[in-house]
Amino acid sequence: MKYTLKSILERHHLSDEASSIIEKENLLPLGLLNRLHSNYPKSSGIMESSERMFDTKDHYSGLKGFREIIEVLNKHGINIGFIQERELFILVYRFLATKFVLNAINWQNFENDSLFQLVFPQPGMIHPHTVQVYNEAKSEEARQTLIKDYIRKNTNPHDGKQQLNKPWFENEEGELVILEGSQHKYPQCQLIFDQTTQSCFSFCTYCFRHAQVRGDEDMFNQLDIKPVHDYLKKHKEVTDMLLTGGDAGYMPYERLRDYALPLIEDSELIHIKSLRIGSRALSYQPEMFLTKDYNRILELFKTLTDHGVQVVWMSHFSTPREVLNPATIAAIRRLRLYGAVVKSQSPMMNHISLFTDDNDKVDIDRSAQNWIDLGNVFAMLSVGFHSIYCARPTGEHHYFTVPLSEINKVFSKVYRSLPSINRPSRYITMTSSAGKTSILGTVEINGQKAFALKFNESRNMKWMDQVFLTKYDEYENTVENLIPFEGEKHFYEDELIQIENDKLEALLKRMKE
């Protein structure tokens, strides 16, 4: 079948502005599109041509937006069912979807569409007993009380004791300054949750930072930029500034400029070597990159890279389907054209990028193939495969996770199947207060099976030098709950408690002064 760039752009309803930029900058060479589509036809949306049901709004938000979507679907004869249960999830968390991702879903087979699972609440996410109690509530007041109690007791929005990661310092006047919208847990990297990045383009159902997008009172929220730079000047061990959220792609040009330009204009910040931007815009709003309005940000990236600051667009792809469409491919290539490095890190989530069979057993081959294909797609687009991680014990963890023993089997097949240059840069990882723990695999000692683990980030970076063992467990899904292979404690536990206590005591003592 012969096709032209013009026919592809028209088929995907890309704007005249986006089409002009794509043609002028050669962002969609036909040879590349043909190679991607020919290798992964089942995942590819490159040659699709389907009815666009969602074109009247850019975003559909909250219960109102969800109900608008349902109305559109019903008009087209599509009934997704379980409406009350899905709406309960929205009341506990939030809901937001772009018209781009809504039009990218295969509505003729939505039950098996990963994007549908990624954005839409699903039956079974919230425990059945809670759903039953909610449905049987006699009043709206009772329902609201249940929602608040559920949020308080079950959603665990700050897993890994994140509140302990807030940095603080004394300014020139000797005053205590706490960076309320920042985390500094590992020496080299400081996270910034700016006030402009508290929303997203669409909300992932498994979001582990739902305190941010939900607007909890204890959310991280950085109002002022100057204290961030003042803190960095005092901490020369920091090499990476990581803008996150929510979605850092939401940050407007002026705000991004005010964070970034001092890195190359102030000699006291010369130790900062990378600016990372954590965003899922490439999945949810790729047309954003294909506008003249975005040129200012792209030129800022080029200025930074010309001054030796690496700009890393840290994307969040879980399936080849998210990548294999003309808008996302063009957006990736445009970022790279202006000097940004594009990488991806994402979680291995049941129902989305990890799959079970009819007997609720993990389908190792199908699950691994999703990630093998994704790794090879990354290679064809020069996207760095940074890492895969396990579902964190927050939100509806029970729905998205499977036993670590099964996750290890899937990841092992992914790792041995990809060529070395296309593999994730780390073993599969799970985050806790202690750090990011990688599952290296299994080992047998004196007839007993064990997990071999190693930190790739930790509160004490020297812990990274030591491999440690835990008893093998076929059913456990959280690294923190694994039992030491020998002895009663892991080698780091006593020191971890001391570090956590010292951090809290030092801050409380300074606040009393």
Secondary structure as GFF3:
##gff-version 3
##sequence-region A 1 513
A	DSSP	alpha_helix	5	11	.	.	.	ID=ss1
A	DSSP	alpha_helix	16	24	.	.	.	ID=ss2
A	DSSP	alpha_helix	30	39	.	.	.	ID=ss3
A	DSSP	beta_strand	59	61	.	.	.	ID=ss4
A	DSSP	alpha_helix	62	75	.	.	.	ID=ss5
A	DSSP	alpha_helix	83	92	.	.	.	ID=ss6
A	DSSP	beta_strand	96	98	.	.	.	ID=ss7
A	DSSP	alpha_helix	99	104	.	.	.	ID=ss8
A	DSSP	three_ten_helix	107	112	.	.	.	ID=ss9
A	DSSP	alpha_helix	114	119	.	.	.	ID=ss10
A	DSSP	alpha_helix	128	136	.	.	.	ID=ss11
A	DSSP	alpha_helix	140	154	.	.	.	ID=ss12
A	DSSP	three_ten_helix	162	165	.	.	.	ID=ss13
A	DSSP	beta_strand	168	170	.	.	.	ID=ss14
A	DSSP	beta_strand	176	178	.	.	.	ID=ss15
A	DSSP	beta_strand	182	186	.	.	.	ID=ss16
A	DSSP	beta_strand	189	193	.	.	.	ID=ss17
A	DSSP	three_ten_helix	195	197	.	.	.	ID=ss18
A	DSSP	alpha_helix	210	214	.	.	.	ID=ss19
A	DSSP	alpha_helix	226	234	.	.	.	ID=ss20
A	DSSP	beta_strand	240	244	.	.	.	ID=ss21
A	DSSP	three_ten_helix	248	250	.	.	.	ID=ss22
A	DSSP	alpha_helix	253	260	.	.	.	ID=ss23
A	DSSP	alpha_helix	262	265	.	.	.	ID=ss24
A	DSSP	three_ten_helix	267	269	.	.	.	ID=ss25
A	DSSP	beta_strand	274	278	.	.	.	ID=ss26
A	DSSP	alpha_helix	281	284	.	.	.	ID=ss27
A	DSSP	three_ten_helix	286	290	.	.	.	ID=ss28
A	DSSP	three_ten_helix	292	294	.	.	.	ID=ss29
A	DSSP	alpha_helix	295	306	.	.	.	ID=ss30
A	DSSP	beta_strand	310	315	.	.	.	ID=ss31
A	DSSP	alpha_helix	320	323	.	.	.	ID=ss32
A	DSSP	alpha_helix	326	337	.	.	.	ID=ss33
A	DSSP	beta_strand	341	347	.	.	.	ID=ss34
A	DSSP	alpha_helix	364	381	.	.	.	ID=ss35
A	DSSP	beta_strand	384	389	.	.	.	ID=ss36
A	DSSP	alpha_helix	397	400	.	.	.	ID=ss37
A	DSSP	alpha_helix	404	417	.	.	.	ID=ss38
A	DSSP	three_ten_helix	420	422	.	.	.	ID=ss39
A	DSSP	beta_strand	429	431	.	.	.	ID=ss40
A	DSSP	beta_strand	435	445	.	.	.	ID=ss41
A	DSSP	beta_strand	448	458	.	.	.	ID=ss42
A	DSSP	three_ten_helix	461	465	.	.	.	ID=ss43
A	DSSP	beta_strand	467	471	.	.	.	ID=ss44
A	DSSP	three_ten_helix	479	481	.	.	.	ID=ss45
A	DSSP	alpha_helix	493	512	.	.	.	ID=ss46
###
